Amino acid sequence: RGSGISSACIRTATLLHSIRRLDDNGLRLLQLAAVLAVAPIPLDLVMRVWRHEAQAIAAIDAAVSESLMEQDGDLFVHALVSRVIRHHAPPPDELRAAAVTVLNEVMPAVKDIRNHAGLAVWLPHAQTLTEAAEDEATLRLLSWLSWHDHVRGSYVAAAALDRRCWDIRRRVLGAEHPDTLCSMDNLAGTLGAQGDHAGARALQEQVLEALCRVLGAEHP
């Protein structure tokens, strides 16, 4: 047992030595990976976060050369590397926010099931980023995940995400905020797709009543 702890310490020390040889750009790349899923990372995701191709390529090359990242079309960072980064160089909130922004640009394509195969590599990262959903951008991403499941006919999963989004918005924004009511209506749509027409109608009637009260009866 003691030797196992020593081996883990040696691996961590070795990784830290490699990480400290990176410049700020290379470290930022690993910090980005640390807020994402332990899964292949689309190269396009990194490029969109950086918005500066030369810097992104240089950061990738540096991380690969230090054996901190693998590249085979997509990128991959081992869970241990991400764990060390989170402990010794916690990712700034702005990186997570940037990743959420990029995912929100990509995920509307889930509305067409013909796009789902191409989006498969993005989904684990959307799921990881929405594990702690409180801000509006993350809740919007959570809604896209629900839409993905709804389009695929995975209504139980979609309803669970709809309920979660509705619950969080009620708590954060209030029961009659338009975004909260939108989440409520999304859940109603999923219930209707499941065949629970009475449940769907009850929610939709509540949504209509609240919207008329909040926005006015003639609001578009």
Secondary structure as UniProt FT lines:
FT   HELIX           2..20
FT   HELIX           24..35
FT   HELIX           43..50
FT   HELIX           53..65
FT   TURN            66..67
FT   STRAND          70..71
FT   STRAND          75..76
FT   HELIX           79..88
FT   HELIX           93..106
FT   HELIX           107..111
FT   HELIX           113..115
FT   HELIX           116..119
FT   TURN            120..122
FT   HELIX           123..129
FT   TURN            130..132
FT   HELIX           136..151
FT   TURN            152..153
FT   HELIX           155..172
FT   TURN            175..176
FT   HELIX           178..194
FT   HELIX           197..215
FT   TURN            217..218
//
